[in-house]
Amino acid sequence: MITTATIDDIPELAELINSGYRGKASRKGWTTEADLLDGTRTDVEGVKDLIARKGTTVLKYVENDEILGCVELNKVATKLYLGMLTVSPRLQNKGIGKQLLQAAEAEAKKLACHSVFMTVISGRDELIAWYLRHGYHDTGERKPFEVPDVRWGIPKQKLEFVVLEKKV
């Protein structure tokens, strides 16, 4: 079931997000950033700030009272930004990410957005290919990869963001 995350979900979301992106647990899945960055992806305060941010919604995928996936959505003019799509590494390749992606696209339509866009770290070729298979395209735009705080990761190499977009 996919619903909107609340402040009560913050600790579980922070743990899920970190397990999906960084550290030993992330290596059980195919979407890890552990080879690109050291450190954590977020913390409880970061998720709290995200949920409290005006215009931002965090959707969660829940089975048996456990949060197994989530995605951040933020309306920017007539587009919907999609970020931090996360699925528990032990359950990747089970369709949860696809369901969250579809829910995000439905939310975009509900908000009268004409497209969904995202930034993906360069070097994550397998993840970019997954989005391309789901109808997103590489806009050709690149953005600098800037980490405002070392709590969110320390790059192991030069990185940039690839901007992907899909009309909805």
C-alpha positions in Angstrom: 0.0 0.0 0.0 1.3 3.5 -0.9 0.4 6.4 1.4 1.8 9.7 2.5 4.5 9.5 5.2 4.1 11.3 8.5 6.4 12.5 11.2 5.8 9.2 13.0 7.6 7.5 10.1 10.8 9.6 10.2 13.1 7.2 12.1 12.1 4.2 9.9 12.4 6.3 6.7 15.9 7.5 7.7 17.0 3.9 8.3 15.5 2.7 5.0 17.0 5.5 2.9 20.5 5.0 4.3 20.2 1.2 3.8 19.2 1.7 0.2 22.0 4.1 -0.8 25.1 3.7 1.4 27.0 1.3 3.5 27.1 -2.5 3.7 23.3 -3.0 3.6 23.0 -1.1 0.3 25.3 -3.6 -1.4 22.6 -6.2 -1.2 20.7 -4.3 -3.8 21.6 -2.9 -7.2 21.1 0.8 -6.5 23.9 1.4 -4.1 25.9 4.6 -4.1 28.5 3.1 -1.8 31.2 3.0 -4.5 30.7 6.7 -5.3 30.3 8.2 -1.9 31.2 7.6 1.7 29.0 8.6 4.6 25.3 8.6 5.1 22.6 9.7 2.7 20.4 11.4 5.3 19.6 11.4 9.0 16.5 11.8 11.2 16.7 15.6 11.1 17.1 15.6 7.3 14.0 13.4 6.8 12.1 15.6 9.3 13.1 18.7 7.4 12.0 17.0 4.1 8.6 16.1 5.4 8.1 19.6 6.9 9.2 21.3 3.6 6.3 23.3 2.0 5.3 21.7 -1.3 7.0 18.4 -0.5 5.3 15.1 -0.1 7.0 11.8 0.9 5.2 8.7 -0.2 5.8 5.4 1.5 5.2 1.8 0.4 4.1 -0.4 3.3 3.6 -4.1 3.7 2.8 -5.8 7.1 3.4 -2.5 9.0 7.0 -2.2 7.6 8.1 0.7 5.3 9.8 -1.0 2.3 10.1 2.0 0.0 9.6 5.7 -0.3 9.9 8.6 -2.7 10.2 12.4 -2.3 8.0 14.6 -4.5 8.2 18.4 -4.8 6.2 20.6 -7.1 8.3 23.1 -9.0 6.2 25.3 -11.2 4.5 22.9 -13.7 6.8 20.0 -13.0 7.1 17.5 -10.2 10.6 16.8 -8.9 11.2 13.2 -7.9 13.9 12.4 -5.4 15.2 9.8 -3.0 13.3 6.9 -4.6 14.3 4.1 -2.2 13.4 0.4 -2.0 14.8 -1.9 0.7 17.9 -3.6 -0.8 16.5 -7.0 0.3 13.4 -6.4 -1.8 14.7 -4.7 -4.9 13.6 -6.2 -8.3 10.1 -7.0 -6.8 8.2 -4.1 -8.5 8.1 -1.8 -5.5 10.1 0.9 -7.2 7.9 0.7 -10.3 4.8 1.1 -8.1 6.3 4.2 -6.4 7.3 5.6 -9.7 3.7 5.2 -11.0 2.3 6.7 -7.8 4.6 9.7 -8.3 3.4 10.1 -11.9 -0.2 9.9 -10.8 0.5 12.6 -8.2 2.0 14.8 -10.9 -1.2 14.6 -12.9 -3.3 15.3 -9.8 -1.2 18.4 -9.3 -1.5 19.5 -12.9 2.2 19.0 -13.6 3.1 18.3 -17.2 6.2 16.3 -16.4 8.2 14.5 -13.7 12.0 15.3 -13.5 14.9 14.1 -11.3 18.6 14.3 -10.9 20.6 11.0 -10.8 24.3 10.9 -9.9 26.5 10.3 -13.0 28.1 6.8 -12.9 24.9 5.1 -11.9 24.4 3.7 -15.3 22.2 0.8 -14.3 19.8 3.1 -12.4 19.7 5.6 -15.3 18.9 2.7 -17.7 16.1 1.6 -15.4 14.5 5.1 -15.6 15.0 5.1 -19.3 13.1 1.8 -19.6 10.3 3.5 -17.6 9.8 6.3 -20.1 12.2 8.9 -18.8 14.7 10.6 -21.1 18.1 12.2 -20.6 17.5 15.9 -21.1 21.2 16.5 -21.8 21.3 18.9 -18.8 24.0 18.3 -16.2 24.2 19.9 -12.8 27.2 20.1 -10.4 27.2 17.6 -7.6 27.5 19.6 -4.5 27.3 18.3 -1.0 26.4 21.1 1.4 27.3 19.1 4.4 29.7 16.1 4.8 27.0 14.3 6.7 25.3 13.6 3.4 28.3 12.0 1.8 31.9 12.4 0.7 32.4 11.9 -3.0 35.1 9.3 -3.9 35.4 10.8 -7.4 34.2 13.7 -9.5 30.5 13.5 -9.9 27.7 15.4 -11.5 23.9 15.1 -11.7 22.2 13.8 -14.9 18.7 15.4 -15.4 16.0 12.9 -16.5 12.4 13.8 -17.4 9.2 12.2 -18.4 6.0 13.9 -19.8 2.9 12.7 -18.0 
